[in-house]
Amino acid sequence: MNAVIENLGTFWSGFVTTLGLVALSGVFSFLGGLLLASFAISTNPLLRRISMAYIGLMRNIPAAAHLFFMIFILPLLGVKASFFALAVAGITVYFSAYSCEAIRSGINAIGKGQLEASRALGLKNRQTLRLIVLPQGLSNSVPPLINTTIALVKVTAIAGVFGVTELFGTMLQLINVNDSAVIALMVMTAIMYSVITIPAALAAAAIERKVAFAS
């Protein structure tokens, strides 16, 4: 335990970096997913194909491959950015596809009668999307989006392997100089990840119960 106590400040720094990765990647992934979902339900067949192609491609490429490309290949192509920024980009590209599917599932839960009623009222497609589809669809999407965020938290650990000093990367560095305290360091890391994921999981469960009761 001495290794853990002596390095609490280092753990905290890694924890804050992880929170930053989760926050930025989560927001950008949501925005990317929202855009892709709007493409997916568009009346324009080209936009639908773009959305489906993106989702199919990104979901079939491992997250580690995304991060490897962003952190190591892009700099070779002349892109200058910090490891942190490149990690955010890699996670965003990957999870935008999953966020899109979460949002699309919420939209698909909307009764077709409401869409038919909007057409009967003479609302245009954009008005239907803005006034009916998105408000209800996003509300329905909250639980799966939280679950997607939990998965995103776990994927941030991969960034530590590629040089980003987040929580998992911090643990690896500390293990290198405290090889006799491997278990204690791993337990502390697991606890700090749980501080993020367990409240999110509880929030998702509570929202699912509320949505189910309301319906």
C-alpha positions, 0 to 999 in steps of 0.5 A: 500500500505504500506505493499507492499512498506515495503516488496518490498525486500521480494517480490523481493526475492520471484520473484527471486526464482520463476524465478529460479524455472521457468528457471531450471524446464523449461530447464529440462522439455524441455530436458525431453520432447525432450527425450520422443519425440524422443522415441515417433517417434522411430521405436522401439515399446518399446520406443514408448510405454514407451513414451506414458505410461509416458505421459498418466500417468503424465498428469493424475496426478495433479501437486500438487500430484507431488510436494507433493510426491517430497517434502514430500514423497521422504525425508521419503525415504531417499532422502536429498535435499532442498525444492527448488530442490525437487520442481524443480524435481516435476515440471520437471517430470510433465511438461516433458510430456507436453513439449513432446506433444508440440515437437511432435506436431511440428514434426507432422507438417513436411511434409511427403514428406521430410521424404520420400525424406530422405529415398530416399537419403539413410539417416538412421533414426538417420540422418533423426532425427538429420538433418531434423526432429528435426531442423524443429520440434523444430522450429514449437514447439516454440509457444506451448513450450512458452505456456507450460512455461506460464502454468509452471509459474502458477504451481510454485505457488503450490510450495509456499503451500509446503514450497518453498518461491517463489512469491506465498509463499512469499505472503502467509507469508506476508498476515499472518502478514499483514491481513489488506492488503490482496488485495494490497499484492495479486494485487502486486503478480499478477503484478509480475507474469504478468511480467513473463507471459505477455511477454512470451504470446506476444512472443508466439503470435509473433512467431506464426504469423511469422511461419504462414507467413513463411508457 
